[in-house]
Amino acid sequence: MKKTILIILGVLLAIGGVVAYTGYSWIMVDNVRDTEQGAHTVYVHSNWNYDSLVTELYPLLIDYESFDLVARRMNLPNKVIPGKYVFTDHLSNRQLVSKFRSGQYEEVKVVLNSSLKRYEILGRIASQLETDSVTLANLVNSDDYLKTSGYTHDDWPCLFLANTYNFNWASSATDVSDRFQTESQRFWNNKRTKKAGRLGLDPNEVIILASIVDAETIMDSEMKTIAGVYLNRLEKDWPLQADPTIRYLLPEGRQRVLNKDLEIVSPYNTYMNTGLPPGPVLLPSNKAIDAVLDAESHDYMFFCAKSDFSGYHAFAKTSTQHNRNAAAYRRELNRRKIMK
C-alpha cells in the first residue's frame, strides 16, 4: 500500500513538474526570434486591434500559441496601445506582452528647422508620424479649425515653431495640432505678448515679419537692425519692399530678383502693397522672432547686401546713400555673372 502511494505521489510530482516547467516556458523563456540587428521595431497603428497586432508579431515569435495564451491571460486584447515599439531578441512572453500592454512605446523626433518653406512644414511633420500630410493640411485649412483657432488660410503656418519635438508615432492630425497649439501658447508667454503689443503687432504678425527678417540674413547679429528697418517702414506706411516676399513667388533656384518680378500681382508682393504680407514666407527661427520683439530703434530706412558678398548688409538712412550701396552690389552681381 505504501509503495502504491509513493508511486502515485511520484507520478503527481512528475506531472506537476511538467506543468510547472511548461508554465515557466510559456511565461519566462525567450520567445522572440534572433536577428542580425538584435532588435525588432513594430508600428502599432491607431486602428489596430489584438488580431492586427498578433498578425504583425507572428513572424517574430518562436511559439505563437504560448504567446497567445499569456497575452490573453494578461488581457492584452483589451490593452492594445498604438505607437512605435522597439524590443530586443531576448524577451519572454511575459516581457513582450507587458511592453505592449503598458504602452512602452518609443517616442519619435519631429524636427522643424527654421527656413522650412511653408509647404514643407506639414510634410516634415507627417514624415515621422502615422498621420499623413494631406490629412494635416485638410485639418489646418478647414473652415471649422480656422474659425476656432484664430488662423487664416494664409497665416496657419504661424502655429508652428522651429524646434525638436517628441511625439507618439501614432499621433493623429488632431493630436498634432493640439500639441502645437500648446507649444505656441507656451512660447507666447506674457513677456513676449506684451513686447508684441508695444510694437502694435499681434503674435502672428510678429512671426510673419520674423520670416522676412530670417530670410534676409544669415547673420544673427543683424537681425535686430533689419527688424528695425521694417518696423520703421511700417510706421511710415511705406511698402516693405522685402525681396524674400518676391522670392516666395518665384520658381525654386532663382537668386536674383529682377525688375519684372516686382510687377507680380500678389498680396505677397511687398513692393506693390503696403503692410505685412498675409502669411509667413518660411518658418522663422526663434532668434528671428525675438529679434523682431527686441528690434533696434534707429533711423535706418534702407539696407542691401554688401558688395563684398560677406553676408552682411549695408544700412542707409537716405535713398541717395542706399542707391549707391545697391549699385555697388548690382555691379558685383554682374561681375560674377549672377543674372538670375
C-alpha positions as CSV (number, residue, x, y, z in Angstrom):
1,M,0.0,0.0,0.0
2,K,2.8,2.4,0.9
3,K,4.6,1.5,-2.3
4,T,1.4,2.3,-4.3
5,I,1.0,5.7,-2.6
6,L,4.6,6.6,-3.2
7,I,4.3,5.7,-6.9
8,I,1.1,7.9,-7.1
9,L,2.9,10.8,-5.4
10,G,5.8,10.4,-7.7
11,V,3.6,10.5,-10.7
12,L,1.8,13.5,-9.4
13,L,5.1,15.3,-8.7
14,A,6.3,14.5,-12.2
15,I,3.1,15.8,-13.7
16,G,3.4,18.9,-11.6
17,G,6.9,19.3,-12.6
18,V,6.0,19.1,-16.3
19,V,3.1,21.5,-15.8
20,A,5.4,23.9,-13.9
21,Y,8.1,23.7,-16.5
22,T,5.6,24.2,-19.3
23,G,4.1,27.2,-17.5
24,Y,7.6,28.6,-16.8
25,S,8.5,28.1,-20.5
26,W,5.3,29.9,-21.6
27,I,5.9,32.8,-19.4
28,M,9.6,33.2,-18.8
29,V,11.6,31.6,-21.7
30,D,12.7,33.7,-24.6
31,N,10.1,33.7,-27.4
32,V,11.5,36.2,-29.9
33,R,13.4,35.1,-32.9
34,D,17.1,36.2,-33.2
35,T,18.1,38.7,-35.9
36,E,21.4,40.2,-37.0
37,Q,20.3,43.5,-35.6
38,G,19.4,42.1,-32.3
39,A,16.2,44.1,-32.2
40,H,12.8,44.5,-33.8
41,T,10.6,47.5,-34.5
42,V,6.8,47.2,-34.7
43,Y,4.5,50.1,-35.5
44,V,1.1,49.6,-33.9
45,H,-1.4,51.7,-35.8
46,S,-4.2,53.6,-34.2
47,N,-6.9,51.5,-35.7
48,W,-5.3,48.1,-34.8
49,N,-6.9,45.5,-32.6
50,Y,-5.4,42.5,-31.0
51,D,-5.7,40.4,-34.1
52,S,-3.8,43.1,-36.1
53,L,-1.0,43.1,-33.5
54,V,-0.5,39.4,-33.4
55,T,-0.6,39.2,-37.2
56,E,2.4,41.6,-37.2
57,L,4.1,39.8,-34.4
58,Y,3.6,36.2,-35.7
59,P,6.8,36.1,-37.9
60,L,8.8,37.3,-34.9
61,L,7.6,34.7,-32.4
62,I,9.2,31.3,-31.9
63,D,6.0,29.9,-30.4
64,Y,2.8,31.7,-31.3
65,E,0.4,29.5,-29.1
66,S,2.3,30.2,-25.9
67,F,2.4,33.9,-26.6
68,D,-1.3,34.0,-27.4
69,L,-2.1,32.1,-24.1
70,V,0.0,34.5,-22.0
71,A,-1.3,37.6,-23.9
72,R,-5.0,36.6,-23.2
73,R,-4.3,35.8,-19.6
74,M,-2.7,39.3,-19.2
75,N,-5.7,40.9,-21.0
76,L,-3.6,42.3,-23.9
77,P,-6.6,42.0,-26.3
78,N,-8.2,44.9,-24.4
79,K,-5.0,46.9,-23.9
80,V,-3.6,47.4,-27.4
81,I,-1.9,50.8,-27.3
82,P,-0.8,52.4,-30.6
83,G,2.8,53.6,-31.1
84,K,6.3,52.6,-32.2
85,Y,7.7,49.7,-30.2
86,V,11.3,48.6,-30.2
87,F,12.3,45.4,-28.4
88,T,15.3,43.0,-28.3
89,D,15.5,39.4,-29.4
90,H,15.7,38.1,-25.9
91,L,12.3,38.7,-24.5
92,S,9.9,36.2,-22.8
93,N,6.2,36.2,-23.5
94,R,5.5,38.0,-20.2
95,Q,8.1,40.7,-21.0
96,L,6.8,41.2,-24.6
97,V,3.2,41.3,-23.5
98,S,4.0,43.7,-20.7
99,K,5.8,46.0,-23.2
100,F,2.7,46.3,-25.4
101,R,0.1,46.2,-22.7
102,S,1.7,49.1,-20.7
103,G,2.3,51.2,-23.8
104,Q,6.1,51.3,-23.5
105,Y,6.4,52.8,-27.0
106,E,9.4,54.9,-28.2
107,E,8.7,58.5,-29.0
108,V,9.8,59.7,-32.4
109,K,11.5,63.1,-33.0
110,V,9.9,65.6,-35.3
111,V,12.5,68.3,-36.2
112,L,11.2,71.6,-37.7
113,N,14.2,73.5,-38.9
114,S,13.9,77.3,-39.4
115,S,13.8,78.3,-43.1
116,L,11.4,75.5,-44.0
117,K,9.2,76.7,-46.7
118,R,5.5,76.9,-45.7
119,Y,4.6,74.0,-48.0
120,E,7.3,71.8,-46.4
121,I,6.1,72.1,-42.8
122,L,3.3,69.6,-42.8
123,G,5.3,67.1,-44.9
124,R,8.2,67.2,-42.5
125,I,5.8,66.5,-39.5
126,A,4.0,63.7,-41.3
127,S,7.2,62.0,-42.5
128,Q,7.8,60.9,-38.9
129,L,4.2,60.0,-37.8
130,E,1.3,57.8,-38.7
131,T,-0.8,60.7,-39.9
132,D,-0.2,62.0,-43.5
133,S,0.4,65.5,-44.8
134,V,-2.9,65.6,-46.7
135,T,-4.9,64.8,-43.5
136,L,-2.9,67.5,-41.6
137,A,-3.4,70.0,-44.5
138,N,-7.2,69.3,-44.6
139,L,-7.4,69.9,-40.9
140,V,-5.5,73.2,-40.6
141,N,-7.2,74.6,-43.7
142,S,-10.7,73.5,-42.7
143,D,-13.1,76.4,-42.0
144,D,-14.1,74.9,-38.6
145,Y,-10.5,74.7,-37.5
146,L,-9.6,78.2,-38.7
147,K,-12.7,79.7,-37.1
148,T,-11.9,78.2,-33.7
149,S,-8.1,78.6,-33.8
150,G,-8.0,82.2,-35.0
151,Y,-5.8,81.5,-38.0
152,T,-6.5,82.0,-41.7
153,H,-5.7,80.1,-44.9
154,D,-2.6,82.3,-45.2
155,D,-1.2,82.5,-41.7
156,W,-1.9,79.0,-40.4
157,P,1.9,78.2,-40.6
158,C,2.3,80.7,-37.6
159,L,1.0,77.8,-35.5
160,F,4.3,76.0,-35.9
161,L,7.6,77.0,-34.2
162,A,11.1,75.8,-35.2
163,N,12.2,73.2,-32.6
164,T,12.6,69.5,-32.0
165,Y,9.5,67.7,-30.7
166,N,8.9,64.2,-29.3
167,F,5.7,62.5,-30.4
168,N,4.0,59.2,-30.1
169,W,4.3,57.8,-33.7
170,A,0.6,57.1,-33.7
171,S,-0.4,60.7,-33.1
172,S,-3.5,61.8,-35.1
173,A,-3.8,65.1,-37.0
174,T,-5.8,66.5,-34.1
175,D,-3.2,65.3,-31.6
176,V,-0.5,67.2,-33.7
177,S,-2.5,70.4,-34.0
178,D,-3.3,70.3,-30.2
179,R,0.3,69.8,-29.4
180,F,1.5,72.7,-31.5
181,Q,-1.2,75.0,-30.1
182,T,0.0,74.1,-26.6
183,E,3.6,74.8,-27.7
184,S,2.6,78.1,-29.2
185,Q,0.8,79.2,-26.1
186,R,3.8,78.3,-24.0
187,F,6.1,80.3,-26.3
188,W,3.9,83.3,-26.4
189,N,4.1,84.0,-22.8
190,N,3.1,87.2,-21.1
191,K,6.5,88.8,-21.7
192,R,6.6,88.2,-25.5
193,T,2.9,89.1,-25.9
194,K,3.5,92.4,-24.2
195,K,6.5,93.2,-26.4
196,A,4.4,92.4,-29.5
197,G,1.7,94.8,-28.2
198,R,4.2,97.6,-27.7
199,L,5.1,97.2,-31.4
200,G,1.5,97.4,-32.4
201,L,1.6,93.8,-33.7
202,D,-0.1,90.5,-32.7
203,P,1.9,87.3,-32.4
204,N,1.1,86.1,-35.9
205,E,2.2,89.4,-37.4
206,V,5.5,89.2,-35.4
207,I,6.0,85.7,-37.0
208,I,5.3,87.0,-40.5
209,L,7.8,89.8,-40.1
210,A,10.3,87.4,-38.5
211,S,10.0,85.1,-41.5
212,I,11.1,88.0,-43.7
213,V,14.0,89.0,-41.4
214,D,15.2,85.4,-41.2
215,A,15.2,85.1,-45.0
216,E,17.1,88.4,-45.4
217,T,20.2,87.5,-43.4
218,I,22.4,84.6,-42.3
219,M,24.0,86.9,-39.7
220,D,22.2,86.7,-36.3
221,S,23.9,89.9,-35.3
222,E,22.0,91.9,-38.0
223,M,18.5,90.6,-37.3
224,K,17.5,93.3,-34.8
225,T,18.8,96.0,-37.1
226,I,16.9,94.7,-40.1
227,A,13.8,94.2,-38.0
228,G,14.1,97.9,-37.0
229,V,14.2,98.9,-40.7
230,Y,11.0,97.1,-41.5
231,L,9.3,98.5,-38.4
232,N,10.3,102.0,-39.4
233,R,8.7,101.4,-42.8
234,L,5.5,100.0,-41.3
235,E,5.3,103.0,-39.0
236,K,5.6,105.4,-42.0
237,D,3.2,103.3,-44.1
238,W,5.9,102.6,-46.7
239,P,5.9,99.4,-48.7
240,L,8.3,96.9,-47.0
241,Q,10.0,96.2,-50.4
242,A,11.3,92.9,-49.0
243,D,12.9,90.7,-51.6
244,P,12.1,87.5,-49.6
245,T,8.4,88.1,-50.4
246,I,9.2,88.3,-54.1
247,R,11.4,85.2,-54.0
248,Y,8.5,83.4,-52.3
249,L,6.6,84.0,-55.6
250,L,9.5,82.8,-57.9
251,P,10.5,79.4,-59.1
252,E,13.0,77.4,-57.0
253,G,16.6,78.3,-57.6
254,R,16.3,81.9,-58.5
255,Q,18.9,84.1,-56.7
256,R,18.4,87.4,-58.3
257,V,15.2,89.5,-58.1
258,L,14.6,91.3,-61.4
259,N,12.6,94.4,-62.1
260,K,9.9,92.4,-63.9
261,D,9.5,90.3,-60.8
262,L,8.4,93.4,-58.8
263,E,5.3,93.5,-61.0
264,I,3.9,90.2,-60.0
265,V,0.3,90.7,-58.8
266,S,0.0,89.1,-55.4
267,P,-0.7,90.1,-51.8
268,Y,2.8,88.8,-51.0
269,N,4.3,91.4,-53.3
270,T,5.6,93.9,-50.7
271,Y,6.7,96.3,-53.5
272,M,3.2,96.8,-54.7
273,N,1.4,96.6,-51.3
274,T,1.9,98.3,-48.0
275,G,1.9,96.5,-44.7
276,L,2.7,92.9,-44.0
277,P,2.0,90.0,-46.4
278,P,-0.9,87.8,-45.3
279,G,1.3,84.9,-44.1
280,P,4.9,83.9,-43.4
281,V,7.2,83.1,-46.3
282,L,9.1,80.5,-44.3
283,L,9.3,79.0,-40.8
284,P,11.4,81.6,-38.9
285,S,13.8,80.7,-36.1
286,N,13.0,81.7,-32.6
287,K,16.0,84.0,-32.8
288,A,14.3,85.9,-35.6
289,I,11.1,86.2,-33.7
290,D,12.9,87.5,-30.6
291,A,14.9,89.9,-32.9
292,V,11.6,91.4,-34.0
293,L,10.3,91.7,-30.5
294,D,13.7,93.3,-29.4
295,A,14.2,95.3,-32.6
296,E,16.8,98.1,-32.6
297,S,15.5,101.6,-32.5
298,H,17.3,103.6,-35.2
299,D,16.7,105.9,-38.2
300,Y,17.7,103.4,-41.0
301,M,15.1,103.1,-43.7
302,F,17.1,101.1,-46.3
303,F,19.6,98.2,-46.5
304,C,21.0,96.0,-49.1
305,A,23.6,93.2,-49.3
306,K,27.2,94.4,-49.1
307,S,29.1,94.2,-52.4
308,D,31.9,92.1,-50.8
309,F,29.5,89.2,-50.5
310,S,30.4,88.8,-46.9
311,G,26.8,88.1,-46.0
312,Y,26.4,91.4,-44.1
313,H,24.3,94.3,-45.2
314,A,24.9,98.0,-45.7
315,F,22.3,100.2,-43.9
316,A,21.3,103.7,-45.0
317,K,19.1,106.5,-43.8
318,T,18.6,108.2,-47.2
319,S,17.6,106.9,-50.6
320,T,20.8,108.5,-52.1
321,Q,23.1,106.6,-49.8
322,H,21.0,103.4,-50.4
323,N,21.2,103.7,-54.2
324,R,25.0,103.9,-54.1
325,N,25.1,100.8,-51.9
326,A,22.6,99.0,-54.2
327,A,24.5,100.0,-57.4
328,A,27.7,98.6,-55.9
329,Y,26.0,95.3,-55.2
330,R,24.5,95.0,-58.7
331,R,27.9,95.6,-60.3
332,E,29.3,92.8,-58.3
333,L,26.4,90.5,-59.3
334,N,27.1,91.3,-62.9
335,R,30.8,90.8,-62.5
336,R,30.1,87.3,-61.0
337,K,27.6,86.7,-63.8
338,I,24.8,86.0,-61.4
339,M,21.9,87.0,-63.8
340,K,19.0,85.1,-62.2
